[in-house]
Amino acid sequence: MMPKYITENALSADNQQATPISSGSPQRLYAEYPKKRRLTSQEAILLGVLYTDGCLSKKSKNCWRFYLSNTSFEIIETFRRSMIKVFNLDNQKIKISQKIVNGKPFYKAIVDSGCCGSVLTSKYGTFRTLAYKGKGGRKIYPPTKLPFTKNDNLGIISKFLQIAFSCDGGVNLYIAKSKSGYRFLIRNLYIACHHPQLQLDYRNLLSLLKVRSKILLKDNKVLVQGKQNLQNFRDKIGFLDKVKITQHSAFWQGREKNEVLNLILSSYGNPRDIINLPQFLG
């Protein structure tokens, strides 16, 4: 028997990663990690969703709820397909809804299943990533860790990272100015992550694929920059096709993340072509 590890359960199906804890200690469970973990690519994809935009929490004593909300239908569809393939789930068990928010579609996917939830929590423990407040208001992060090592299949690690960066990642391409007025390009990509252990895990997994990154503690991000690192990310990981940049971007809203990444790489040979784009003029 493997030792039992104390892991934490989010208390809300509304948004597991950001669930506030009002008082006391969070609900806990004991999860046994099997001696041999054989991840399939579809399971890695599902984990990529759950560690970022998705959540898994207790709905009732014998039932777990998978919950995902996103502006990208491609990410919702990726979640749906992975649930079907990993658990041989009936498509009718996956409830997908849509509403219009600020004139744009917003999607939700919900799966209620005691069996599926128990399988994942017994193997991986918690998927909660944000901190809760302990005694005296001290910030405490739940004990969690990405379930990969340097000995795992790099293709499966790549699948996980692709989904995680598609959900919680972004691309930056914009103009900055020096004190002397010289204009230059800021070119990078990142994944937003508050959990200190997961920040290290993301950095280590990226390095296995020859992508160097650094952790920005103040910004709660893992940052990738530099031509070779960005090119390695594109060639070995990339973003999901058709996943677009959200309204938070002043210059690239509605453009595909892969498209802007390709523009970044092309700019290393022709920076003026990017600097002179219409969105940067005026």
Secondary structure, 3 states (H helix, E strand, C coil): CCCEEEEECECCCCCHHHCCCCCCCCCEEEEECCCCCCCCHHHHHHHHHHCCCEEEEEEECCEEEEEEEECCHHHHHHHHHHHHHHHCCCHHHCEEEEEEECCEEEEEEEEECHHHHHHHHHHHCCCCCCCEECHHHCEECCCCCCCCCCCCCHHHHHHHHHHHHHHHEEEEEEEEECCCCCEEEEEEEEEECCCHHHHHHHHHHHHHCCCCCEEECCCCEEEEECHHHHHHHHHHCCCCCCCECCCCCCCCCCCEHHHHHHHHHHHCCCHHHHHCCHHHCC
